[in-house]
Every structure is written in structure tokens, then in C-alpha cells.
Amino acid sequence: MDEQSRYHTLLRDPTRRKIIATLGEQKKIGFKELKQMLGLGVGTIYYHLDMLSDYVTQDKQRKYQLNDHGRLLYKSLKEGALPSTFQIGETFGHRFVKWLFLSSLFAKTTKPLKLFPIALAVLVVGAVGSALASSQSLLFFYSAFMVYQFETTAMLYLFNWISLFLFSDLIIYLFFKRTYGDLQLFVCLGIASFPMALFPYIYMVLSYETARYFLLVLQIWSIMLLSSAYSFSKGLRLDKSIVISLLVLYLNIVVLLVTGRLS
């Protein structure tokens, strides 16, 4: 990717443009001041700073400032070398990717209490669907060969996603030392569970042989939403979030193989 294309990718987002412009004008700024200026959640700001990590650095007082590459980026922005690219509307492909990752919805989780009922409703819908279909949730998989009572099957579904929340929070802390955004992470994971909450209802309508192809599509979508959830709640760059999501999937498969639930 050439430098102009890279600039366009980074500065497509107005928040990142504002960060570059602010640092270019003020030279240095602390995180608290940056947060007040942007009016965004901690995780969202860290996400954008992580995206700009090749252009932004911190001094000994941990104030943010532009490095040499960042100053070139600011100069290009200020001199109008890039404006035409920003005036181009979003392509269909870009809009589709944003929809696929539910970016607009996850962006609203900076105030998690507002979306908490939605996240909880998605989890409950999934739990009820799992129980109605008599299909036990194994996080990213389902088993139709384990018969439990309605209440037990529903509770196991909720237990799986609560366990995922606790595990994710621990892993992200160990690898990235992110200690904030726990409630936002829970809300984001609830929303990210939507594809897997949908599957039991598909399974009740279609045969298992047909439904399992839908399951594959929903699993892929779930990994994408899980990555988006980590990015927005914990401020991780998407490439790092995807690694965590794939780790979760890998461990899910390992546990099922070890316990003999996946063959």
C-alpha cells in the first residue's frame, strides 16, 4: 500500500483526522484533555490511537505528540494534499463491511447502560431458542445429542457467554493490560452473540443437514462481531482483536475435542 492510500485509510475516520489536527496544532496533549475534546469512551480513543501508532508517540510525561511520520501526515492534511479523497462517499463495499461488523451499533456502546437491555435481550433470545430446539450451546457450536431440561439448557447457554466475557477480559488484560471497559465489553459480547442466538430458530425450521451450513456462516459472522466487540470495548486494533477471537475459537474446539463433544 503506497503512502497516499495508507493516509486515506487512516484518515477516512473523522475522529482520527481530529486527533492528527489537534496534535499538529497543540504539539502535545494528555489523554484526559484528548478525551474531553473528543467526548468519546476510553476504549474508543485507545482504538484510534492504536490505529495511529505509526504516527503518534508519547513523551516522558506520557503526553501524546506526532512523530516525524505524523508531522508529514499533518502537513499533507493541512496543505490540502488529501482532501479530495475524503470527499468521496463511502463505497458500497466499505458500507457493507461496516454493517457486517455492526460498527455503528458497537460505536454506541460508549454509553453501555443504554444498550444493556438490547444485549441482555439477545442473550435471552439465544437461551430460549437453544432450550426450545433442545440443542445445547457449546459457544460457537451446538449439540443436538444432549437432552437436558428446558431451564438447564437455557442456563447453560447463558453460562457459556458469561464465561466468554470473563475469559476475554482476563486474556485482554494479560496481553494488553486493558483494565477499563468491562461493562462495555459485556454489552458488546451480548450483541456479538446474535448470530449464535439465531441458529436454534433456523435449526427448528430446517433439517440438521441443511442447518449446519447456516451454522458455518453464523460462526464466521460471530468471529467478526467478537473481534469488533473487543476493538470497541477495549480499544484494540482490529488485527489484534481478530487474533484474540481466533484464540477463543481454537480453545473452544480444543475443549470440545478433549471432552469428546466434537468429532
N, C-alpha and C positions, 0 to 999 in steps of 0.2 A: 504493500500500500504506500503510495507516494505521500509526501508531507501535506499537500493540499487536501487530499482525500481524508487523511487522518485528522486534520484540523476540522474538516466538515463533519466527520463522525462525532468528534468530541463536542463541538460547539453547536451541534444541532439542538441540544437542550438549552433552554434559556437560563436555567439555574447555573450551569457551568459557564456560560458566557458572562453572567453577572459576577461570578467568583473571579474569573480572569480579569474582568474590567475593574473590579474593586481592588484586587491586589496590584494591578498595574497603576492605579491612581494613588492608593494609600501606601504602597510598598510593603507594609506588614500589617497583619491583623490577627488578633487572638480568636480562638474558637468561639468564645462567648459572644464577642462582638459580631462574628460572622453569623452565628445562629440568630441573634436578634435582627440582623439586617435581612436575612433570608426568610425568617419566620417559618422554618421547616423543622422537622424532627431530627434528633441526633443521628439516628441511623441513616436517614436520607442524606444528610450533609456529609457524613463519613463516606457514603457510597459515591457521591460526586467527587469528593476529594481523592478517593481511591482511583476513580477514573482519570483524574488529572495528576496522578502520582509522578508522571514523567515530566511535569511542568511546574509542579508546586512542591516546595520543601518547607522545613521548619528550622528556625534558628535555635539558639541555646535556651531562649525563653519560651520555646515551643509556639512561637507565633508563625503564622503561615506567610510565605513570600514566594514570588516567582523565581525560578532558577533561570539559567540562560535560555533554555528552550521556551520557558514560559514567557519570558520577555519578548522573544521573537514572535510568539503566538499573539501576545497583547499588541505588539506593534502592527502585525498584519490585520488584526481586528480593528485597531484604531485608524489605520490608514485606509481602510475600506477595501483591502485586498481580497476579502472574503464575503462581502455582503450578499452578492448575487446568489451564492449557494444557499444562504439562509432564507432567501425569499421564495425558494422553490418549495411548493407544498409537499407534504409527506406523500411518498409513493404508496400505491396500494400494498406493496409488499411490506413496507415499514408499518403501515396501519394494521395489517394482518398480524404481524409479529407482536405488536403491542397488545392486540386483542387476545392473541394466543397466550401470552404471558399475564394477561389481566393487569397490565401495568397501571391503567387508570384507576382500577379498584384498589390495588395494593398501595398506590400513592396516597389514598385517602386514609390509610391505617395509621398515619401520624397522630391521629386522634382515635386510638384504638377502642375506647369505650363506645363510640358511635357505631362502630361496625361489629362490636362484640356480639350483639343479638344475631346478626347475619351469620357469623362464624359458628355460633352455637347451633343455630338452626340447621346449617349444612351438616354438622356432626350428628345431630339428632335424626335428620332425614336418612343419613347413611346407616345409623344404628338400627332404625326401624326397618329400613329396606333389607338390611342383612338378616334381621330376625324373620321378616315376612317371607324371604326367599329361602330360609333355612340354610343359609350359606355363610359359614364363619369367615369373618375378615381376618386375613393374615397380613395386614397392612397393604402391600401392593399386590396381594394375591387373595384368592378366595378358595375355600374348600367346601364342596357340596356333600362331602362324605363324613362330616362330623355333625351329629344331631344333638343339639342342646335345647333347653327350654328357651322360649321367646326372650325372657328377661336376661338370661345368661348370654345369649348370642349378641344382644344389643349392648350389654355391658362390656363384652369382650371387644366389640368394635371401638367403643369409646376409650377403653384401656389402651388399645394399640396406638391411637393417635395422641393420647396424653403421654404415653411412653416415648413416642417420637419427639414430642415437644421437649421433654426432659433430656433425652439423649442429644438432640440437636443443640440445645442450649449449652450442654456440657462440652460437646465437641468444638463448637464455635469459640467457647471461652478458652479451651486448651490450645487451639491452633491460632486464634486471632485476638485473644484477650478482650473480647467484646462483652462487657458486663451490663449493658443497657438494653432497653427494648424488649424485655421479657413478655410483657403483656401484648405488645405489638406482634411479637413472634407467634404467640399463641393464636391471636386473631388471624394472622396471615396463614398459619398452618391449617386452621379451621376452613378458611376459604380454599386453600390448596387441596383440601380433601374432597372437593366437589366431584372430580371425575370418578374417584373410587366410590363415592356415595351414590353415584348414578348407576353404577354397574348392576347392583342387585335388582333394580327395576327392569333393566334390559334382560337380565337373566330370567326373570319371571315371565317375560313375553316370548323370548326366543328359546330355541333349544340350546343346550350347553355347547354343542359343537359349533354353532353359529355365534353364540355369545362370547366365546373365548377369543374370537378375532376382534371383537369390540374391546375386550379386556386389554389386549395388547396396545391398541390405540389410546385407551384411557390411562394405561400405565405410563406411556411416553408423555402424555399431557400432564400427568401428575408430577413426573420428574421436572418438567419445565416449570410448573407452578410452584413446586417446592423450592427450586432454585430462585425463582422470583421472590418468594417469601423470605428467604434468607437475605437476599440483596436489600429489600426494602426495610426489613425489621432490624437487621444487624449491620447494615451499611457495607456489605461485602460486594466486591465487583462480581459480575455475573460469572466470569470464568472460575472464580474461587467457589461461588455458590454451587455451580454445577458439579464441581469435584466433591463437595460435601453431600450433595444429593445422590451422586453415583455411589459414594461410600455407603450411604444409608441403604440403597438398593442392594448393593453387594452383601452387606451384613444381613439384610432381610432374607436373601437367597441362601446364604450360608446357614443361618439358623433353621430355616425350613428343611434344608438338606440333612443337617445333623439330627433333627428331630423326626426325620422320616415323613415330613408332611409334603415334600415336593420331590417328585421322581422324574 
